[in-house]
């Protein structure tokens, strides 16, 4: 049940727009830095780290996609790993 709940939370978070989340980053950072003993503060900390998690996930995802594209481009340039040689007379 816990895993199912976390999976649903993750699906909901993944459906959120990173740009919209980024616009809230400063607000929750400031709220987190103003510690008080309250549920509001605890929620702010969780939201702040969710925003950061999405940002990190997107950064890693984009890096990996770029690496795959570069690898495919290199393979297409030289499909069999053989050098491009021409007979010169």
Number of C-alpha atoms within 10 A of each C-alpha: 6 7 8 9 10 11 12 12 11 13 11 10 16 12 8 12 10 16 10 10 18 15 11 14 18 12 12 20 15 13 18 19 11 9 12 11 7 8 9 12 17 15 14 18 18 13 18 22 15 16 21 16 13 19 16 12 13 13 11 12 12 12 12 12 11 12 12 12 12 12 12 13 12 12 12 11 12 12 11 8 10 7 9 7 6 6 4 4 3
